């Protein structure tokens, strides 16, 4: 990896340098071409400027000649006077500082063609000289040459002079006699010019250096004659000036000569037009290369570090994943995950020990297909959907193993969410609780066995108590019966009192039987709509006389509670027993007993805390009566025994007590809640389910029993001969004819024959061969309008509810008197 990084860095460095050099050479070539092109444009302008200066010379010479030819009077004896020439020459010289001198040479005819020269010198002072020159003097060939050269040209170049002041150029122009027809030459106008100044002026206009300028006259055979050159003058300042390789040549014609101007770029020009962009580009390329080398190296190093970190982190994550997998697989609980549709995406290896499936078999399958029994699937999904926080804890389910055996599990589950908060699946754990459930089942079995044993012990106590009470009652009955038998003939009035005592003792025995049935939970007989608050009001007088004067009864009754279906007498017994128990708890001290009624919703948790019965009632609305005392209270041991028969905390007193209360409440599908604190008091709350159908009590009931004489046939069905005989006498006393049947089968056979003549049927509930309920249903099949009164010595509430909508005429509890029988007969005969 390191070699690759260094190779890549070197490649970028080499490539960047190569590109920078190529870019430098390309831009340098472009700049040089552009600089040469620009220099040539400038040189052309420079040549044009010098050519313009030469034309200016020609114009100046032509102007003087013109003035001489047209404005000056030429006399024979004095062709030209200095006074005439001076104003014109002076004005021209003043206008052009580079003009060195103007010479007017006159051909003097009187002096054998001698020349007279008028000379004006340009300097700080202007000197005027008038000199006679003979032929053969210096000026003679000079002028003659000038005249010869000027033929056919307005002005001619004579020669150039190299003096200490610089380079001078002399130009000559012939002056003609325009008055003569032959236009003879009068003389020559000679102008001397400082070429240095002329070139300096042109160079200043174009910002070039005259020191890098040369001027030549080129002959027809291309030989060059230097007119002006500063480059070759080693004594001039130009000799010390550095040369450049950028030059240009400008050619033009003037004064009958071919002129050639050679211009060389100055170092200043080269400096001003230096190859800067190429170097800048090269430097930029180098910097960019260095940057990319640095950036690439840094990036590669960072990438290498990141890759190393990723590799290290990957190893750590892999190690963590393996560690987590080992931990999960070694957990006793099974971990799982599902997708949004409930398909398993992850499950730990412990699933094999729990359900017999391998993780591979479970992946991709719905969790409810294997882990949850069909009967528990709906409950699990409902519990998860109803959870407030999307979590369920220790929800017990019945699962199915691979071998089709069932296993109990406690499942934890919660929703999985993505970054947006959307549900993506479920995760949780499953714990095997089969052993615990089996232990609980065994514990419940042992508890039931223990309760059964305790109940047998209680029944032993109950049997002893009942035997004691029944012996007392039988003693009273037998004693009064023997007294009545002895006195019935001689003292009938006394025997009637003995007979009344026998009836009262029999009623006490019947009450004792009712308490026994209540203890067994089968003591409910006359079912009717009852308002608990109204029942407490009716029983209030009896309650007040049943307790000591030191105890105050405080009522808080809800008059708007709904009705319940119950036996009035047994509810009165419950109320009396609760008040008596509270009074005994207070004892001889001053105290208060609060009696409350109301309605509330009892949930599952509340009902689970009620006094244990064979079957817990279902959650729902219940009417309640609550009795609260401020007595001594009970400890845990006392509360565990208070519902045993004949249990009491006092030395005196025997009876069924609270055990009968529990039996009565259980028979009414209710529940009893007990809360007690030693030294603070006890609270008993008795619950009764609200009736589904509230009665219409607008119609008043009859007061008393209307004695009537009836007629018709009554089918009497009972397996007890004594009861058949006594009931037959009672019915015949009312005016009925009686047909007897010994069981349900006999009753069906008889009813099938005479059902058209039967007024109603009085039938026992519990009989051999066929019970009363079955016989009633078959009688309904024979005649759906049959009227039936069912009699029984204990409660059959479930059966009564089943028949309540099938035309059952009523219930009659055993033992019954002729008055109670007449009341039921009157009710059934009144309703068609």
Secondary structure by P-SEA (a helix, b strand, c coil): caaaaaaaaaaaaaaaaaaaaaaaaaaaaaaaaaaaaaaaaaaaaaaaaaaaaaaaaaaaaaaaaaaaaccbbbbccccccaaaaaaaaaaaaaacccccbbbbbbbccccccbbbbbccccccbbbbbbbbbcccccaaaaaaaaaaaaccccccccccccccccbbbbbbbbbcccccccccccbbbbbbbcaaaaaaaaaaaaccccccbbbbbbccccbbbbccccccccccccccbbbbccbbbbbbccccbbbbbbbbbcaaaaaaacccaaaaaaaaaaaaaaaaaaaaaaaaaaaaaaaaaaaaaaaaaaaaaaaaaaaaaacccccccccccccccccccccccccccccccccccccccccccccaaaaaaaaaaaccccccccbbbbbbccccbbbbbbbbbbbbbccccccccccbbbbbaaaaaaaaaaaaaaaaaaaaaaaaaaaaaaaaaaaaaaaaaaaaaaaaaaaaaacccccaaaaaaaaaaaaaaaaaaaaaaaaaaaaacccccccccccaaaaaaaaaaaaaaaccccbbbbbbccccbbbbbccaaaaaaaaaaaaaaaaaaaccccbbbbbbbbbbbbcaaaaaaccccccccccccccbbbbbbccccccaaaaaccccccccccccccccaaaaaaaaaaaaccbbbbbbbcccbbbbbbbbcccccccccccccccccbbbbbbcccccccccaaaaaaaaaaaaaabbbbbbbccaaaaaaaaaaccccccccccccccccccaaaaaaaaaaacccbbbbbbbcccaaaaaaaaccccccccccccccaaaaaaaaaaaaacc
